[in-house]
Amino acid sequence: MKLDTTDYKLIELLQQNCKQTTKEMADQLDLSTTAVYERIKKLEKQNIITDYIAIVNKDKINRSFMAISHIKIKSHSKDAILRFEKKVNQIPEVLECFHVSGEYDYILKIGVQDMEAYREFMLSKLTTMEEVQSTHSMFVIKEVKNLRTYQVL
């Protein structure tokens, strides 16, 4: 599917507020509500839009302590990698996981209540995984920028 300028504008509108009505978006795009509805359905069908979520204030749910952990795994076999990734996907404190190149194998973004909760997370979850060789953690002092949308170029 080749996207046109209107598709990009529609994507931006949905990223800004996906709860706005089709009519509201149609007015902003100078299209009919039917045209906007059909474009949205086409974007969903093509997996350009994959989900709709609510962004939650992490302070209000006791998950404001953020850590970034660099992980080295013991083995780089396909089975070890897939086992580690499956386990990480089952841990709710892990918000993001990236398989990376360089000195470490993975970078995790972890959200917990406080330093004590992070210590418990490390002792009872992350370092108990047989695939983990070592970890290196850093703690977020201030979140300066955290985009949750992609600027459509």
Buried (B, 14 or more C-beta within 10 A) or exposed (E): EEBEEBBEBBBBBBBEEBEEEBEBBBEBBEBEBEBBBEBBEBBEEEEEBEEEEEEEEBEEEEBBBBBBBBBBBBEEEEEBBEBBBEBBEEBEBBEEBEBEEEEBBBBBBBBBBEEEBBEBBBEEBBEEBEBBEEBEBEEBEEEEEEEEEEEEE
